Amino acid sequence: MAFMVICLLAAGVLSACGTQSSSDGTITMRLAHNQSETHPVHKSLTEFARLTEEKTNGEVKIDLYPNGQLGAEREVIELTQTGAVDLSKVSASALESFSEVYSLFSLPYLFDGRDHYYKVMNSSTVNGIYESTEEIGFRGLTFYDGGSRNFYTKNKPIMHPDDLNGMKIRVQPSATAIRMIELMGGSPTPMSFGEVYTALQQGVIDGSENNETALTDNNHGEVAKEYSYSEHAMVPDILIMNQAKWDELNAEQKKAINEAARESSAFHKVVWEEAIEKSIKDAKEKGVTFSTPDKEPFQKAVRPLHKEFAEKESTAEYYKKIREAADKE
């Protein structure tokens, strides 16, 4: 159903759903994502497309469809499974409902910091996760840093989990994120990212949790004036590709795309850090106050989740490897 609906809705954008091949053998693939053209993720995906064309000597080209043109994240994942879309950039949280192993990335305090995060995300452990979804129609290629997720509210800093009592906090549609807010004492409210501004403005929710770019790129800083560095999660964005389309490529093309993906991820690290610095500066000019709470009470509150992930069959192996990487720092 999603395939048919999106193809019809996108009729003004796409002449037909699926990959296009020209008479000279050039392959043109479509890549969908939900960020604006000014967002660092779009810049990094543009670099990925450029590198792919360069490394394949023009044999493979990639057209980008930003701003959710081809659907919300769940829809574009489904379209990537069917091959109606060749590639998509989605949050690891959105992948959780397709493959339980991706729920790991929504686990609060899975990573001890940015060094641990990058060590794991560039490791063979994550490559195993990327390949684990081949049977359901797609594979991961690389990740893009989504920063640390922190709480922001209209007018109240979150300095302790007790501050969340009675507060409606927007979360991504992730069972893990919902459970996290419950354990911390808040009231989780799943909703799409595009609804957050209005929900904050109208009092439907009291706060949300995301990285600093949400304050400026999406103007949440106009209605949320308190940002608290709980740093409870580092949820990466994942670039996924239709498995059947991957299988059609020759060995040289696969190698080129893998290289382009890795290099675009390294490129993203630089533009992301620049974007965060600018977002903090701009948010402060809008009157947003930044606070740094003690993280230990938040970590203590979510320990039951860590126990669950360490024991659950679908996540135990990867959880152990990721935590072992922290111990080796």
Disulfide bonds with the S-S distance in Angstrom:
Cys7-Cys17 1.97
